[in-house]
Amino acid sequence: MTTTQLDVKQIAEEVRLKSEPFRRLLEQMHRVVVGQDDLLHKMLISLLANGHALIEGVPGLAKTTAVACLAEGIDTGFRRLQFTPDLLPADLIGTQIYRPQDGTFAVQKGPIFSNIILADEINRAPAKVQSALLEAMQERQVTIGGETFGLPDPFVVLATQNPIEQEGTYPLPEAQVDRFMLKLVVTYPTREQERLILDRMSQTNPVRDIEAVMKPSDIAAARATVDEIYIDTKVTDYVVDLVFATREPEKYDLPIADLIHYGASPRATIFLTLAAKAGAFLAGRGYVTPQDVKDVAMDVLRHRVIVTYEAEAEEKTSEDVVKTILDHVPVP
């Protein structure tokens, strides 16, 4: 047995032990949320990979409930921020309060100082609020009155937005959208799931009994193990090929160059690798497969590929472009 094989075997045993709390967390969330397996799985990937997630879907698909259940299953801080057009940056990060008794200013920290942040209807917030949130997401810190304060660890923003309602909304700037590791699109449940939702939730006061089965220390330990998960050079080359195919599709014999205005940034390469490692961790493996990469590629790339006007005229979306790339770039 080679050194690499030995290392992978040791990592696999560590993964098996440290992924157990996440399986229990998933079970707890499913006590309330019916279906939405992909959404719950990808939220755990976001948590493990120390990234943020943007969750998009029409109203009533349990987006907010799913995030709240995730927070309840972890013994850690949670704040729900309802974004509105009249929200101010100070409402988010805090402000300085004047104390007349001694003539000084004291910092009053805002609700952003928590571990799991639910940014509900994030696209309803004006540009200044989104700018304040961007610093918090990227730098894990905020600035209040010229003084910088670090945010607690873990710090994860799970934001929701409604794709069908445009009145009173502010489209997220590309720079901020790029800060989200994953963009998750939530779809309708199946007929069987809908019937189960009816049986479980059609009460005036439905039961939401979730136990906290994890602590922040479990998340920190799991992240350290995710960093150790083995990824072969062929798989890393595949990750780079997928990202480069969004920038230079002609080099991969893909006839979609006229559909792409901007390709994915290097941040996509990093996030695609981290998310694939987190996916392998949740699967109980100490190594990454090409399928791990494909499983998260759409969620990592769909909001980073900007399509041209020609693509819009042909009713082609960034998802169509990413699907073409995944179908045609050779898998190792």
Beta strands, then each sheet from edge to edge (+ up, - down):
strand 1: 52-56
strand 2: 78-82
strand 3: 94-99
strand 4: 104-109
strand 5: 116-120
strand 6: 141-144
strand 7: 147-150
strand 8: 156-161
strand 9: 180-185
strand 10: 260-262
strand 11: 306-307
sheet 1: 2+ 5+ 8+ 1+ 9+
sheet 2: 3+ 4-
sheet 3: 6+ 7-
sheet 4: 10+ 11-
end
